[in-house]
Amino acid sequence: MWKEFKEFAVKGDVVDLAIGVVIGGAFGKIVTSLVTDIIMPIFGLLLGRVDFSNLFIALGSGYFKTIDEAKNAGVATINYGLFINNIMDFLIVSFSIFFVIRQLGYFRKKKEEIRDVETSKTCHYCFTEIPIKATRCPHCTSELNSKSK
């Protein structure tokens, strides 16, 4: 059982998945910082200096400037500003993943196009595979015309 587990754990798929999770976590931190520290302040400025992270509705009596003040007073809050931040975070992550997958598809398509270019043909006399530019078969020495493929 231990041997089977070791084979499973060091298989390429499991290692690739682990690397993907670690890189995904790091990428998530970058995107969160991008949204929180760069994009949301710009949106806030465009919408009249609104700080989305502090938009909330207090579900109790009293006036509170920040979510922390309300929480310290023991008042429940609906934090719709944080929800907006999370939606923006999701949209940016989704767009980033879409962009990466789209580029990967583009590169795969190019590789397939390169592979589809024929580099050899088959001699129609002896059926040996020969270079596409050959005019005579090196195996049976037959002359090849442009019809042999």
MOFENQUI-V346017 format. One record per residue. N is the residue number from 1. PHI is phi in whole degrees, -180 to 180 (none if undefined). NEAR is the number of other ideal C-beta (glycine too) atoms within 12 Angstrom. Layout:
N;PHI;NEAR
N;PHI;NEAR
//
This chain:
1;none;7
2;-61;8
3;-63;9
4;-63;10
5;-63;11
6;-61;11
7;-63;13
8;-66;15
9;-68;15
10;-100;14
11;-60;14
12;-58;12
13;-65;13
14;-68;16
15;-65;14
16;-61;13
17;-63;15
18;-62;16
19;-63;14
20;-61;16
21;-66;14
22;-64;14
23;-66;15
24;-61;18
25;-63;14
26;-66;14
27;-64;19
28;-61;20
29;-65;17
30;-64;19
31;-65;28
32;-61;23
33;-65;18
34;-59;23
35;-67;31
36;-69;26
37;-96;17
38;-120;18
39;-74;24
40;-64;31
41;-62;21
42;-66;18
43;-61;25
44;-61;24
45;-65;14
46;-65;12
47;-97;15
48;91;9
49;59;12
50;-89;19
51;-100;23
52;-61;31
53;-65;26
54;-112;25
55;-89;24
56;-158;29
57;-119;19
58;-80;24
59;-99;16
60;-165;17
61;-85;11
62;111;15
63;-114;13
64;-132;23
65;-78;15
66;-130;21
67;-63;25
68;-62;15
69;-61;18
70;-66;24
71;-66;17
72;-64;13
73;-84;19
74;80;14
75;-98;21
76;-73;17
77;-134;26
78;-102;16
79;-95;24
80;-71;19
81;-68;26
82;-65;24
83;-64;18
84;-62;26
85;-59;32
86;-67;21
87;-64;19
88;-62;28
89;-58;29
90;-60;18
91;-62;20
92;-69;27
93;-63;23
94;-61;15
95;-64;18
96;-63;22
97;-64;19
98;-58;14
99;-63;14
100;-64;19
101;-65;14
102;-62;14
103;-66;14
104;-61;14
105;-62;14
106;-63;14
107;-68;14
108;-64;14
109;-62;14
110;-63;14
111;-62;13
112;-64;12
113;-63;11
114;-65;12
115;-67;11
116;-70;10
117;-69;11
118;-74;14
119;-116;13
120;-145;17
121;-141;22
122;-110;22
123;-65;27
124;-81;19
125;-99;17
126;-112;17
127;62;15
128;-86;21
129;-80;19
130;-135;27
131;-58;17
132;-62;17
133;-88;12
134;-66;25
135;-108;17
136;-141;19
137;-73;24
138;-73;16
139;-89;16
140;-108;18
141;61;15
142;-72;20
143;-77;15
144;-109;26
145;-103;15
146;-71;12
147;-79;10
148;-79;24
149;-139;16
//
